[in-house]
Amino acid sequence: MHAPCGAALAPRHNLLNSAPIMETTLYYWPEIQGRGEFVRLALEHAAVPYTDLGRQDEAAIEAFLDDAGIATPPFAPPFLVVGTMVIPQTANILLYLGQHYGLAPQDEAGGLWTHSLQLTVADFVVEIHDTHHPIASGEYYEDQRTEALRRAQDFLTHRAPKFLRYFEHVLDRNPAGPAWAVRDALTYVDLSLFQIVAGLRYAFPRHMQRYEHELPHLVALHDRVAALPNIAAYLRSPRRIPFSTLGIFRHYPELDALT
C-alpha cells in the first residue's frame, strides 16, 4: 500500500461529501495500463492511499471474481473495493472518486456533465482498442491484421479527429476558460484526457503530429496535468506501467503509416 507524496496545485472542487478513511484496493491486471490507468491517475492525483492488488497478487483478481460470497460481483477489472463496497466500471469508479475526493463538482448538473464527458472518453477508448483488435479480443493482432488495417484507416481518418475535436471544443467553450474541461477546477476528466493524449502519442505518433496543431487546448491540458506534482511524481515512479503492445494503446508501425 502506498500514498503518493506532494500536494496538488490544481484547484479542487468544494467537497460536500468526503469518503471515510477506509481500506481502498484497486483490482486490475499487473502488466498493462489498460482501463485501470484512468483510475490510477485519479487515485494518485487525489493522494488516496490504495493497494494496487493485481501488481502484488494477480491470482487475487480471479479469486475475487470467482467468490460466490460477493453479493455485487463485478464483470471484470477494473473494480475498486472501498471497505465492503465493490465499485465496478472505470467511469463508475471515477464518479465515486469525484464525489468524495474533490475531483468533480458536487452539484447535480456539474456532476452529470463531468460523468457524461467520462462516458464519452469510454466510448473513445473502445474505438482505440478496436484499431488493433477489430474482430476478437481473444485472438492475436497478427490473426486479424487485415481487418485491423481497415479499422485503423477509418479510425484515423474519421473517428479519432471527431473525438479529439469534440474535446477541444469542450475546452474552448468552457465559460471559465480552457484550462480545464469542467468549470474552473481540475476533474477526473482532465486526468483521463491526459491519458488519451499520451496514449495516442504512443500508438499513433505520426498521426498525432498531424492532429495536434488543431488541438492547442487539449495539448496544453496534457502538459498542465503532467506537471501537477502528484502526477509528475507518479509518472517518474515504477508505479506507472510503460505503454506496450499489450494494452489499449498499441504502436504498430503499419497502422500509423496509413495515409
Secondary structure as GFF3:
##gff-version 3
##sequence-region A 1 259
A	DSSP	beta_strand	24	27	.	.	.	ID=ss1
A	DSSP	alpha_helix	36	45	.	.	.	ID=ss2
A	DSSP	beta_strand	51	52	.	.	.	ID=ss3
A	DSSP	three_ten_helix	53	55	.	.	.	ID=ss4
A	DSSP	alpha_helix	59	66	.	.	.	ID=ss5
A	DSSP	beta_strand	79	82	.	.	.	ID=ss6
A	DSSP	beta_strand	85	88	.	.	.	ID=ss7
A	DSSP	alpha_helix	90	100	.	.	.	ID=ss8
A	DSSP	alpha_helix	108	129	.	.	.	ID=ss9
A	DSSP	three_ten_helix	141	144	.	.	.	ID=ss10
A	DSSP	alpha_helix	145	154	.	.	.	ID=ss11
A	DSSP	pi_helix	155	159	.	.	.	ID=ss12
A	DSSP	alpha_helix	160	173	.	.	.	ID=ss13
A	DSSP	alpha_helix	188	203	.	.	.	ID=ss14
A	DSSP	alpha_helix	205	211	.	.	.	ID=ss15
A	DSSP	three_ten_helix	212	214	.	.	.	ID=ss16
A	DSSP	alpha_helix	216	227	.	.	.	ID=ss17
A	DSSP	alpha_helix	229	236	.	.	.	ID=ss18
A	DSSP	alpha_helix	253	256	.	.	.	ID=ss19
###
